[in-house]
Amino acid sequence: MENNYHIPVMLRPCIDGLNIKPDGVYVDVTFGGGGHSREILKHLGPKGTLIAFDQDPDAQANIPADDRLVFIDQNFGFLKNNLRLKGFKQVDGILADLGVSSHQFDVPQRGFSIRFNADLDMRMDPNGKLTAAEVLNTYSEDKLHKLFGIYGEVKNAKTLARAIVTARLEKSFTDIDSFKTAISEYIPRGKENKYLAQVFQALRIEVNAEIQVLEDFLVQAADVLKPGGHLVVMSYHSLEDRPVKNFMAKGKFQGEVEKDFFGNQQKPFNVITRKAIIASDEEIAQNNRARSAKLRIAEKI
């Protein structure tokens, strides 16, 4: 079996959701291992175009030799500007797989995984300024408390934040093992892996501004999609799924859908998937990454 990095999650529902026209222009904003992109290319004709985004330099090793593919080594939060720079004002479909690639977890020096000791980095873009070490060493206790509570849904977020601020008075955090040791007495016994995964998730989201980037992307996706074009988004936890669901349904992230003077709803999309699509038991057995995936599809009005 291939490495999980190359096994795209819910491949068939994603491709079906894009409703690909052979001569259309499509965007894969999370290229990663290239699995979804390769399948999109199979459905495109000679005049079709696929534009792939990925800010991680490691992803470039997976670019297939295909003249129909345009690769953009940028964060998808800058979707609209980068498309215009390449001469594309509107596109027929956009796919976003918001999961962190297995490759990023499997390379120790990236600092994403609790399995290895490495620098507290966690930057998806190696040129980004903020690292996990800087978050842990400089954020106030209150800011850390909110960070772990909201982004990690950590039960003892306040206690954890205080422990971090106290521990760093003696020595700054530089690597994963020293951080895990410093907070070890606050980790629930028997739930070590789950707890640390939540803590690391919170740090990763903060370092990469993931929620803000996602919201920026969704607003821009509504601008660049042609009427009838499809937006296909796969998320892996409620922090991502909530804004996706709200924006597809209401055109905004909070509150109710806006209406014009005549009571007509003012929103950019019609939702195609009333309930999120989830992976089959068979797929989850083959690829554990699919376990928490939720796929939502909307059509530009």
C-alpha positions as protocol buffer text, in pm:
chain_id: "A"
residue {
  index: 1
  type: MET
  ca { x: 0 y: 0 z: 0 }
}
residue {
  index: 2
  type: GLU
  ca { x: 115 y: 356 z: -70 }
}
residue {
  index: 3
  type: ASN
  ca { x: 214 y: 587 z: 211 }
}
residue {
  index: 4
  type: ASN
  ca { x: -94 y: 761 z: 355 }
}
residue {
  index: 5
  type: TYR
  ca { x: 52 y: 1086 z: 229 }
}
residue {
  index: 6
  type: HIS
  ca { x: -39 y: 974 z: -123 }
}
residue {
  index: 7
  type: ILE
  ca { x: -384 y: 837 z: -40 }
}
residue {
  index: 8
  type: PRO
  ca { x: -634 y: 1119 z: -103 }
}
residue {
  index: 9
  type: VAL
  ca { x: -929 y: 1120 z: 137 }
}
residue {
  index: 10
  type: MET
  ca { x: -1279 y: 1068 z: -13 }
}
residue {
  index: 11
  type: LEU
  ca { x: -1141 y: 1090 z: -365 }
}
residue {
  index: 12
  type: ARG
  ca { x: -1457 y: 990 z: -552 }
}
residue {
  index: 13
  type: PRO
  ca { x: -1697 y: 1224 z: -362 }
}
residue {
  index: 14
  type: CYS
  ca { x: -1450 y: 1511 z: -411 }
}
residue {
  index: 15
  type: ILE
  ca { x: -1425 y: 1456 z: -787 }
}
residue {
  index: 16
  type: ASP
  ca { x: -1800 y: 1405 z: -822 }
}
residue {
  index: 17
  type: GLY
  ca { x: -1857 y: 1720 z: -615 }
}
residue {
  index: 18
  type: LEU
  ca { x: -1645 y: 1933 z: -849 }
}
residue {
  index: 19
  type: ASN
  ca { x: -1871 y: 1837 z: -1143 }
}
residue {
  index: 20
  type: ILE
  ca { x: -1571 y: 1861 z: -1379 }
}
residue {
  index: 21
  type: LYS
  ca { x: -1612 y: 1986 z: -1736 }
}
residue {
  index: 22
  type: PRO
  ca { x: -1327 y: 1870 z: -1965 }
}
residue {
  index: 23
  type: ASP
  ca { x: -1237 y: 2223 z: -2078 }
}
residue {
  index: 24
  type: GLY
  ca { x: -1296 y: 2393 z: -1741 }
}
residue {
  index: 25
  type: VAL
  ca { x: -1059 y: 2568 z: -1500 }
}
residue {
  index: 26
  type: TYR
  ca { x: -1029 y: 2408 z: -1156 }
}
residue {
  index: 27
  type: VAL
  ca { x: -832 y: 2486 z: -842 }
}
residue {
  index: 28
  type: ASP
  ca { x: -687 y: 2248 z: -584 }
}
residue {
  index: 29
  type: VAL
  ca { x: -585 y: 2485 z: -305 }
}
residue {
  index: 30
  type: THR
  ca { x: -424 y: 2211 z: -92 }
}
residue {
  index: 31
  type: PHE
  ca { x: -204 y: 2018 z: -335 }
}
residue {
  index: 32
  type: GLY
  ca { x: -3 y: 1823 z: -74 }
}
residue {
  index: 33
  type: GLY
  ca { x: 77 y: 1477 z: -209 }
}
residue {
  index: 34
  type: GLY
  ca { x: -104 y: 1557 z: -531 }
}
residue {
  index: 35
  type: GLY
  ca { x: -359 y: 1274 z: -509 }
}
residue {
  index: 36
  type: HIS
  ca { x: -669 y: 1484 z: -570 }
}
residue {
  index: 37
  type: SER
  ca { x: -492 y: 1691 z: -838 }
}
residue {
  index: 38
  type: ARG
  ca { x: -388 y: 1384 z: -1035 }
}
residue {
  index: 39
  type: GLU
  ca { x: -746 y: 1261 z: -1040 }
}
residue {
  index: 40
  type: ILE
  ca { x: -878 y: 1602 z: -1151 }
}
residue {
  index: 41
  type: LEU
  ca { x: -628 y: 1599 z: -1439 }
}
residue {
  index: 42
  type: LYS
  ca { x: -764 y: 1259 z: -1551 }
}
residue {
  index: 43
  type: HIS
  ca { x: -1106 y: 1421 z: -1599 }
}
residue {
  index: 44
  type: LEU
  ca { x: -979 y: 1726 z: -1787 }
}
residue {
  index: 45
  type: GLY
  ca { x: -943 y: 1742 z: -2164 }
}
residue {
  index: 46
  type: PRO
  ca { x: -651 y: 1898 z: -2354 }
}
residue {
  index: 47
  type: LYS
  ca { x: -794 y: 2249 z: -2305 }
}
residue {
  index: 48
  type: GLY
  ca { x: -871 y: 2207 z: -1935 }
}
residue {
  index: 49
  type: THR
  ca { x: -662 y: 2375 z: -1664 }
}
residue {
  index: 50
  type: LEU
  ca { x: -581 y: 2284 z: -1305 }
}
residue {
  index: 51
  type: ILE
  ca { x: -430 y: 2544 z: -1073 }
}
residue {
  index: 52
  type: ALA
  ca { x: -271 y: 2394 z: -761 }
}
residue {
  index: 53
  type: PHE
  ca { x: -171 y: 2584 z: -446 }
}
residue {
  index: 54
  type: ASP
  ca { x: 70 y: 2475 z: -173 }
}
residue {
  index: 55
  type: GLN
  ca { x: 298 y: 2685 z: 46 }
}
residue {
  index: 56
  type: ASP
  ca { x: 498 y: 2383 z: 166 }
}
residue {
  index: 57
  type: PRO
  ca { x: 818 y: 2341 z: -43 }
}
residue {
  index: 58
  type: ASP
  ca { x: 804 y: 1963 z: 15 }
}
residue {
  index: 59
  type: ALA
  ca { x: 483 y: 1946 z: -190 }
}
residue {
  index: 60
  type: GLN
  ca { x: 668 y: 2052 z: -504 }
}
residue {
  index: 61
  type: ALA
  ca { x: 834 y: 1710 z: -527 }
}
residue {
  index: 62
  type: ASN
  ca { x: 489 y: 1569 z: -610 }
}
residue {
  index: 63
  type: ILE
  ca { x: 407 y: 1794 z: -907 }
}
residue {
  index: 64
  type: PRO
  ca { x: 324 y: 1578 z: -1212 }
}
residue {
  index: 65
  type: ALA
  ca { x: 469 y: 1667 z: -1552 }
}
residue {
  index: 66
  type: ASP
  ca { x: 153 y: 1801 z: -1715 }
}
residue {
  index: 67
  type: ASP
  ca { x: 119 y: 2120 z: -1920 }
}
residue {
  index: 68
  type: ARG
  ca { x: -238 y: 2165 z: -1797 }
}
residue {
  index: 69
  type: LEU
  ca { x: -117 y: 2216 z: -1437 }
}
residue {
  index: 70
  type: VAL
  ca { x: -25 y: 2559 z: -1304 }
}
residue {
  index: 71
  type: PHE
  ca { x: 145 y: 2539 z: -962 }
}
residue {
  index: 72
  type: ILE
  ca { x: 140 y: 2835 z: -722 }
}
residue {
  index: 73
  type: ASP
  ca { x: 367 y: 2812 z: -417 }
}
residue {
  index: 74
  type: GLN
  ca { x: 150 y: 3034 z: -198 }
}
residue {
  index: 75
  type: ASN
  ca { x: -94 y: 3010 z: 91 }
}
residue {
  index: 76
  type: PHE
  ca { x: -453 y: 2969 z: -34 }
}
residue {
  index: 77
  type: GLY
  ca { x: -553 y: 3266 z: 182 }
}
residue {
  index: 78
  type: PHE
  ca { x: -424 y: 3472 z: -113 }
}
residue {
  index: 79
  type: LEU
  ca { x: -636 y: 3282 z: -366 }
}
residue {
  index: 80
  type: LYS
  ca { x: -789 y: 3573 z: -559 }
}
residue {
  index: 81
  type: ASN
  ca { x: -471 y: 3779 z: -609 }
}
residue {
  index: 82
  type: ASN
  ca { x: -265 y: 3479 z: -716 }
}
residue {
  index: 83
  type: LEU
  ca { x: -527 y: 3365 z: -966 }
}
residue {
  index: 84
  type: ARG
  ca { x: -536 y: 3714 z: -1118 }
}
residue {
  index: 85
  type: LEU
  ca { x: -157 y: 3726 z: -1140 }
}
residue {
  index: 86
  type: LYS
  ca { x: -180 y: 3409 z: -1351 }
}
residue {
  index: 87
  type: GLY
  ca { x: -454 y: 3557 z: -1568 }
}
residue {
  index: 88
  type: PHE
  ca { x: -757 y: 3379 z: -1417 }
}
residue {
  index: 89
  type: LYS
  ca { x: -1048 y: 3598 z: -1302 }
}
residue {
  index: 90
  type: GLN
  ca { x: -1303 y: 3318 z: -1265 }
}
residue {
  index: 91
  type: VAL
  ca { x: -1287 y: 2940 z: -1229 }
}
residue {
  index: 92
  type: ASP
  ca { x: -1530 y: 2648 z: -1260 }
}
residue {
  index: 93
  type: GLY
  ca { x: -1456 y: 2466 z: -935 }
}
residue {
  index: 94
  type: ILE
  ca { x: -1245 y: 2478 z: -619 }
}
residue {
  index: 95
  type: LEU
  ca { x: -1134 y: 2193 z: -393 }
}
residue {
  index: 96
  type: ALA
  ca { x: -988 y: 2234 z: -44 }
}
residue {
  index: 97
  type: ASP
  ca { x: -871 y: 1941 z: 170 }
}
residue {
  index: 98
  type: LEU
  ca { x: -793 y: 2109 z: 501 }
}
residue {
  index: 99
  type: GLY
  ca { x: -610 y: 1816 z: 660 }
}
residue {
  index: 100
  type: VAL
  ca { x: -243 y: 1841 z: 751 }
}
residue {
  index: 101
  type: SER
  ca { x: -59 y: 1596 z: 527 }
}
residue {
  index: 102
  type: SER
  ca { x: 82 y: 1279 z: 679 }
}
residue {
  index: 103
  type: HIS
  ca { x: 414 y: 1383 z: 529 }
}
residue {
  index: 104
  type: GLN
  ca { x: 428 y: 1688 z: 754 }
}
residue {
  index: 105
  type: PHE
  ca { x: 366 y: 1468 z: 1057 }
}
residue {
  index: 106
  type: ASP
  ca { x: 622 y: 1210 z: 944 }
}
residue {
  index: 107
  type: VAL
  ca { x: 913 y: 1453 z: 899 }
}
residue {
  index: 108
  type: PRO
  ca { x: 1044 y: 1504 z: 1256 }
}
residue {
  index: 109
  type: GLN
  ca { x: 1214 y: 1839 z: 1201 }
}
residue {
  index: 110
  type: ARG
  ca { x: 885 y: 2008 z: 1103 }
}
residue {
  index: 111
  type: GLY
  ca { x: 778 y: 1984 z: 1468 }
}
residue {
  index: 112
  type: PHE
  ca { x: 417 y: 1884 z: 1397 }
}
residue {
  index: 113
  type: SER
  ca { x: 423 y: 1543 z: 1563 }
}
residue {
  index: 114
  type: ILE
  ca { x: 425 y: 1440 z: 1929 }
}
residue {
  index: 115
  type: ARG
  ca { x: 609 y: 1120 z: 1825 }
}
residue {
  index: 116
  type: PHE
  ca { x: 947 y: 1283 z: 1767 }
}
residue {
  index: 117
  type: ASN
  ca { x: 1169 y: 1532 z: 1944 }
}
residue {
  index: 118
  type: ALA
  ca { x: 1236 y: 1839 z: 1730 }
}
residue {
  index: 119
  type: ASP
  ca { x: 1236 y: 2215 z: 1746 }
}
residue {
  index: 120
  type: LEU
  ca { x: 900 y: 2367 z: 1836 }
}
residue {
  index: 121
  type: ASP
  ca { x: 835 y: 2491 z: 1484 }
}
residue {
  index: 122
  type: MET
  ca { x: 500 y: 2388 z: 1324 }
}
residue {
  index: 123
  type: ARG
  ca { x: 518 y: 2636 z: 1035 }
}
residue {
  index: 124
  type: MET
  ca { x: 353 y: 2507 z: 718 }
}
residue {
  index: 125
  type: ASP
  ca { x: 534 y: 2784 z: 535 }
}
residue {
  index: 126
  type: PRO
  ca { x: 901 y: 2762 z: 641 }
}
residue {
  index: 127
  type: ASN
  ca { x: 931 y: 3135 z: 572 }
}
residue {
  index: 128
  type: GLY
  ca { x: 659 y: 3224 z: 821 }
}
residue {
  index: 129
  type: LYS
  ca { x: 772 y: 3434 z: 1117 }
}
residue {
  index: 130
  type: LEU
  ca { x: 574 y: 3281 z: 1405 }
}
residue {
  index: 131
  type: THR
  ca { x: 682 y: 2944 z: 1551 }
}
residue {
  index: 132
  type: ALA
  ca { x: 534 y: 2727 z: 1825 }
}
residue {
  index: 133
  type: ALA
  ca { x: 835 y: 2814 z: 2045 }
}
residue {
  index: 134
  type: GLU
  ca { x: 758 y: 3185 z: 2016 }
}
residue {
  index: 135
  type: VAL
  ca { x: 394 y: 3125 z: 2108 }
}
residue {
  index: 136
  type: LEU
  ca { x: 490 y: 2926 z: 2419 }
}
residue {
  index: 137
  type: ASN
  ca { x: 767 y: 3164 z: 2526 }
}
residue {
  index: 138
  type: THR
  ca { x: 601 y: 3502 z: 2465 }
}
residue {
  index: 139
  type: TYR
  ca { x: 220 y: 3476 z: 2483 }
}
residue {
  index: 140
  type: SER
  ca { x: 54 y: 3594 z: 2803 }
}
residue {
  index: 141
  type: GLU
  ca { x: -115 y: 3347 z: 3036 }
}
residue {
  index: 142
  type: ASP
  ca { x: -457 y: 3475 z: 2934 }
}
residue {
  index: 143
  type: LYS
  ca { x: -377 y: 3447 z: 2563 }
}
residue {
  index: 144
  type: LEU
  ca { x: -246 y: 3090 z: 2607 }
}
residue {
  index: 145
  type: HIS
  ca { x: -556 y: 3000 z: 2809 }
}
residue {
  index: 146
  type: LYS
  ca { x: -786 y: 3116 z: 2526 }
}
residue {
  index: 147
  type: LEU
  ca { x: -565 y: 2954 z: 2263 }
}
residue {
  index: 148
  type: PHE
  ca { x: -574 y: 2607 z: 2420 }
}
residue {
  index: 149
  type: GLY
  ca { x: -939 y: 2637 z: 2519 }
}
residue {
  index: 150
  type: ILE
  ca { x: -1071 y: 2749 z: 2181 }
}
residue {
  index: 151
  type: TYR
  ca { x: -835 y: 2592 z: 1927 }
}
residue {
  index: 152
  type: GLY
  ca { x: -753 y: 2274 z: 2121 }
}
residue {
  index: 153
  type: GLU
  ca { x: -1068 y: 2235 z: 2334 }
}
residue {
  index: 154
  type: VAL
  ca { x: -827 y: 2141 z: 2614 }
}
residue {
  index: 155
  type: LYS
  ca { x: -1022 y: 2077 z: 2938 }
}
residue {
  index: 156
  type: ASN
  ca { x: -764 y: 2225 z: 3179 }
}
residue {
  index: 157
  type: ALA
  ca { x: -657 y: 2508 z: 2948 }
}
residue {
  index: 158
  type: LYS
  ca { x: -627 y: 2765 z: 3226 }
}
residue {
  index: 159
  type: THR
  ca { x: -411 y: 2540 z: 3445 }
}
residue {
  index: 160
  type: LEU
  ca { x: -197 y: 2446 z: 3145 }
}
residue {
  index: 161
  type: ALA
  ca { x: -142 y: 2811 z: 3053 }
}
residue {
  index: 162
  type: ARG
  ca { x: -29 y: 2893 z: 3407 }
}
residue {
  index: 163
  type: ALA
  ca { x: 207 y: 2594 z: 3410 }
}
residue {
  index: 164
  type: ILE
  ca { x: 366 y: 2707 z: 3082 }
}
residue {
  index: 165
  type: VAL
  ca { x: 418 y: 3065 z: 3199 }
}
residue {
  index: 166
  type: THR
  ca { x: 570 y: 2940 z: 3526 }
}
residue {
  index: 167
  type: ALA
  ca { x: 800 y: 2684 z: 3358 }
}
residue {
  index: 168
  type: ARG
  ca { x: 941 y: 2932 z: 3106 }
}
residue {
  index: 169
  type: LEU
  ca { x: 1061 y: 3162 z: 3387 }
}
residue {
  index: 170
  type: GLU
  ca { x: 1325 y: 2900 z: 3458 }
}
residue {
  index: 171
  type: LYS
  ca { x: 1403 y: 2801 z: 3099 }
}
residue {
  index: 172
  type: SER
  ca { x: 1264 y: 2890 z: 2756 }
}
residue {
  index: 173
  type: PHE
  ca { x: 1095 y: 2618 z: 2551 }
}
residue {
  index: 174
  type: THR
  ca { x: 1299 y: 2511 z: 2249 }
}
residue {
  index: 175
  type: ASP
  ca { x: 1206 y: 2151 z: 2167 }
}
residue {
  index: 176
  type: ILE
  ca { x: 912 y: 1914 z: 2190 }
}
residue {
  index: 177
  type: ASP
  ca { x: 1051 y: 1681 z: 2458 }
}
residue {
  index: 178
  type: SER
  ca { x: 1132 y: 1964 z: 2702 }
}
residue {
  index: 179
  type: PHE
  ca { x: 782 y: 2104 z: 2652 }
}
residue {
  index: 180
  type: LYS
  ca { x: 618 y: 1765 z: 2711 }
}
residue {
  index: 181
  type: THR
  ca { x: 828 y: 1715 z: 3026 }
}
residue {
  index: 182
  type: ALA
  ca { x: 736 y: 2059 z: 3161 }
}
residue {
  index: 183
  type: ILE
  ca { x: 362 y: 1993 z: 3130 }
}
residue {
  index: 184
  type: SER
  ca { x: 369 y: 1620 z: 3209 }
}
residue {
  index: 185
  type: GLU
  ca { x: 194 y: 1645 z: 3547 }
}
residue {
  index: 186
  type: TYR
  ca { x: -104 y: 1821 z: 3386 }
}
residue {
  index: 187
  type: ILE
  ca { x: -161 y: 1553 z: 3121 }
}
residue {
  index: 188
  type: PRO
  ca { x: -452 y: 1317 z: 3212 }
}
residue {
  index: 189
  type: ARG
  ca { x: -326 y: 964 z: 3270 }
}
residue {
  index: 190
  type: GLY
  ca { x: -434 y: 717 z: 3006 }
}
residue {
  index: 191
  type: LYS
  ca { x: -523 y: 1000 z: 2766 }
}
residue {
  index: 192
  type: GLU
  ca { x: -172 y: 1128 z: 2696 }
}
residue {
  index: 193
  type: ASN
  ca { x: -185 y: 1102 z: 2317 }
}
residue {
  index: 194
  type: LYS
  ca { x: -527 y: 1260 z: 2281 }
}
residue {
  index: 195
  type: TYR
  ca { x: -439 y: 1544 z: 2517 }
}
residue {
  index: 196
  type: LEU
  ca { x: -108 y: 1623 z: 2349 }
}
residue {
  index: 197
  type: ALA
  ca { x: -276 y: 1605 z: 2007 }
}
residue {
  index: 198
  type: GLN
  ca { x: -523 y: 1873 z: 2123 }
}
residue {
  index: 199
  type: VAL
  ca { x: -242 y: 2092 z: 2260 }
}
residue {
  index: 200
  type: PHE
  ca { x: -39 y: 2056 z: 1939 }
}
residue {
  index: 201
  type: GLN
  ca { x: -347 y: 2123 z: 1726 }
}
residue {
  index: 202
  type: ALA
  ca { x: -402 y: 2452 z: 1909 }
}
residue {
  index: 203
  type: LEU
  ca { x: -39 y: 2555 z: 1858 }
}
residue {
  index: 204
  type: ARG
  ca { x: -44 y: 2459 z: 1490 }
}
residue {
  index: 205
  type: ILE
  ca { x: -365 y: 2654 z: 1424 }
}
residue {
  index: 206
  type: GLU
  ca { x: -220 y: 2962 z: 1593 }
}
residue {
  index: 207
  type: VAL
  ca { x: 120 y: 2945 z: 1423 }
}
residue {
  index: 208
  type: ASN
  ca { x: -39 y: 2915 z: 1079 }
}
residue {
  index: 209
  type: ALA
  ca { x: -342 y: 3142 z: 1144 }
}
residue {
  index: 210
  type: GLU
  ca { x: -550 y: 2857 z: 1005 }
}
residue {
  index: 211
  type: ILE
  ca { x: -898 y: 2981 z: 1094 }
}
residue {
  index: 212
  type: GLN
  ca { x: -838 y: 3332 z: 960 }
}
residue {
  index: 213
  type: VAL
  ca { x: -683 y: 3189 z: 643 }
}
residue {
  index: 214
  type: LEU
  ca { x: -983 y: 2958 z: 597 }
}
residue {
  index: 215
  type: GLU
  ca { x: -1231 y: 3244 z: 634 }
}
residue {
  index: 216
  type: ASP
  ca { x: -1032 y: 3462 z: 392 }
}
residue {
  index: 217
  type: PHE
  ca { x: -1026 y: 3176 z: 144 }
}
residue {
  index: 218
  type: LEU
  ca { x: -1402 y: 3112 z: 162 }
}
residue {
  index: 219
  type: VAL
  ca { x: -1484 y: 3479 z: 95 }
}
residue {
  index: 220
  type: GLN
  ca { x: -1245 y: 3487 z: -203 }
}
residue {
  index: 221
  type: ALA
  ca { x: -1376 y: 3154 z: -335 }
}
residue {
  index: 222
  type: ALA
  ca { x: -1722 y: 3309 z: -359 }
}
residue {
  index: 223
  type: ASP
  ca { x: -1571 y: 3594 z: -564 }
}
residue {
  index: 224
  type: VAL
  ca { x: -1376 y: 3384 z: -814 }
}
residue {
  index: 225
  type: LEU
  ca { x: -1620 y: 3099 z: -881 }
}
residue {
  index: 226
  type: LYS
  ca { x: -1837 y: 3128 z: -1191 }
}
residue {
  index: 227
  type: PRO
  ca { x: -2215 y: 3097 z: -1143 }
}
residue {
  index: 228
  type: GLY
  ca { x: -2284 y: 2724 z: -1130 }
}
residue {
  index: 229
  type: GLY
  ca { x: -1926 y: 2653 z: -1017 }
}
residue {
  index: 230
  type: HIS
  ca { x: -1877 y: 2416 z: -726 }
}
residue {
  index: 231
  type: LEU
  ca { x: -1689 y: 2467 z: -399 }
}
residue {
  index: 232
  type: VAL
  ca { x: -1580 y: 2139 z: -235 }
}
residue {
  index: 233
  type: VAL
  ca { x: -1430 y: 2161 z: 115 }
}
residue {
  index: 234
  type: MET
  ca { x: -1314 y: 1878 z: 340 }
}
residue {
  index: 235
  type: SER
  ca { x: -1249 y: 1959 z: 707 }
}
residue {
  index: 236
  type: TYR
  ca { x: -1127 y: 1747 z: 996 }
}
residue {
  index: 237
  type: HIS
  ca { x: -1249 y: 1915 z: 1313 }
}
residue {
  index: 238
  type: SER
  ca { x: -1539 y: 2135 z: 1420 }
}
residue {
  index: 239
  type: LEU
  ca { x: -1330 y: 2454 z: 1425 }
}
residue {
  index: 240
  type: GLU
  ca { x: -1291 y: 2420 z: 1047 }
}
residue {
  index: 241
  type: ASP
  ca { x: -1627 y: 2263 z: 968 }
}
residue {
  index: 242
  type: ARG
  ca { x: -1830 y: 2535 z: 1144 }
}
residue {
  index: 243
  type: PRO
  ca { x: -1716 y: 2831 z: 930 }
}
residue {
  index: 244
  type: VAL
  ca { x: -1740 y: 2618 z: 614 }
}
residue {
  index: 245
  type: LYS
  ca { x: -2097 y: 2513 z: 698 }
}
residue {
  index: 246
  type: ASN
  ca { x: -2205 y: 2865 z: 796 }
}
residue {
  index: 247
  type: PHE
  ca { x: -2053 y: 3037 z: 495 }
}
residue {
  index: 248
  type: MET
  ca { x: -2194 y: 2789 z: 247 }
}
residue {
  index: 249
  type: ALA
  ca { x: -2541 y: 2819 z: 401 }
}
residue {
  index: 250
  type: LYS
  ca { x: -2552 y: 3191 z: 484 }
}
residue {
  index: 251
  type: GLY
  ca { x: -2264 y: 3371 z: 314 }
}
residue {
  index: 252
  type: LYS
  ca { x: -2133 y: 3476 z: 655 }
}
residue {
  index: 253
  type: PHE
  ca { x: -1962 y: 3317 z: 955 }
}
residue {
  index: 254
  type: GLN
  ca { x: -2200 y: 3429 z: 1230 }
}
residue {
  index: 255
  type: GLY
  ca { x: -2561 y: 3530 z: 1254 }
}
residue {
  index: 256
  type: GLU
  ca { x: -2846 y: 3474 z: 1012 }
}
residue {
  index: 257
  type: VAL
  ca { x: -2844 y: 3509 z: 635 }
}
residue {
  index: 258
  type: GLU
  ca { x: -2901 y: 3867 z: 517 }
}
residue {
  index: 259
  type: LYS
  ca { x: -3207 y: 3958 z: 308 }
}
residue {
  index: 260
  type: ASP
  ca { x: -3279 y: 4240 z: 67 }
}
residue {
  index: 261
  type: PHE
  ca { x: -3574 y: 4481 z: 83 }
}
residue {
  index: 262
  type: PHE
  ca { x: -3802 y: 4222 z: -77 }
}
residue {
  index: 263
  type: GLY
  ca { x: -3701 y: 3941 z: 161 }
}
residue {
  index: 264
  type: ASN
  ca { x: -3475 y: 3761 z: -84 }
}
residue {
  index: 265
  type: GLN
  ca { x: -3175 y: 3589 z: 72 }
}
residue {
  index: 266
  type: GLN
  ca { x: -2840 y: 3753 z: -5 }
}
residue {
  index: 267
  type: LYS
  ca { x: -2587 y: 3472 z: -15 }
}
residue {
  index: 268
  type: PRO
  ca { x: -2333 y: 3346 z: -270 }
}
residue {
  index: 269
  type: PHE
  ca { x: -2403 y: 2972 z: -255 }
}
residue {
  index: 270
  type: ASN
  ca { x: -2670 y: 2707 z: -265 }
}
residue {
  index: 271
  type: VAL
  ca { x: -2579 y: 2412 z: -46 }
}
residue {
  index: 272
  type: ILE
  ca { x: -2566 y: 2080 z: -229 }
}
residue {
  index: 273
  type: THR
  ca { x: -2486 y: 1866 z: 76 }
}
residue {
  index: 274
  type: ARG
  ca { x: -2745 y: 1934 z: 346 }
}
residue {
  index: 275
  type: LYS
  ca { x: -2547 y: 1700 z: 573 }
}
residue {
  index: 276
  type: ALA
  ca { x: -2171 y: 1658 z: 554 }
}
residue {
  index: 277
  type: ILE
  ca { x: -2050 y: 1355 z: 358 }
}
residue {
  index: 278
  type: ILE
  ca { x: -1833 y: 1121 z: 566 }
}
residue {
  index: 279
  type: ALA
  ca { x: -1600 y: 841 z: 464 }
}
residue {
  index: 280
  type: SER
  ca { x: -1719 y: 480 z: 441 }
}
residue {
  index: 281
  type: ASP
  ca { x: -1610 y: 222 z: 696 }
}
residue {
  index: 282
  type: GLU
  ca { x: -1412 y: 54 z: 418 }
}
residue {
  index: 283
  type: GLU
  ca { x: -1216 y: 371 z: 341 }
}
residue {
  index: 284
  type: ILE
  ca { x: -1147 y: 440 z: 708 }
}
residue {
  index: 285
  type: ALA
  ca { x: -1010 y: 85 z: 745 }
}
residue {
  index: 286
  type: GLN
  ca { x: -768 y: 155 z: 456 }
}
residue {
  index: 287
  type: ASN
  ca { x: -683 y: 514 z: 546 }
}
residue {
  index: 288
  type: ASN
  ca { x: -721 y: 625 z: 908 }
}
residue {
  index: 289
  type: ARG
  ca { x: -693 y: 993 z: 809 }
}
residue {
  index: 290
  type: ALA
  ca { x: -1045 y: 970 z: 663 }
}
residue {
  index: 291
  type: ARG
  ca { x: -1195 y: 895 z: 1006 }
}
residue {
  index: 292
  type: SER
  ca { x: -1279 y: 1253 z: 1104 }
}
residue {
  index: 293
  type: ALA
  ca { x: -1321 y: 1403 z: 755 }
}
residue {
  index: 294
  type: LYS
  ca { x: -1638 y: 1595 z: 668 }
}
residue {
  index: 295
  type: LEU
  ca { x: -1703 y: 1694 z: 309 }
}
residue {
  index: 296
  type: ARG
  ca { x: -1934 y: 1981 z: 213 }
}
residue {
  index: 297
  type: ILE
  ca { x: -2028 y: 2096 z: -137 }
}
residue {
  index: 298
  type: ALA
  ca { x: -2194 y: 2420 z: -252 }
}
residue {
  index: 299
  type: GLU
  ca { x: -2282 y: 2575 z: -588 }
}
residue {
  index: 300
  type: LYS
  ca { x: -2219 y: 2940 z: -673 }
}
residue {
  index: 301
  type: ILE
  ca { x: -2546 y: 3123 z: -735 }
}
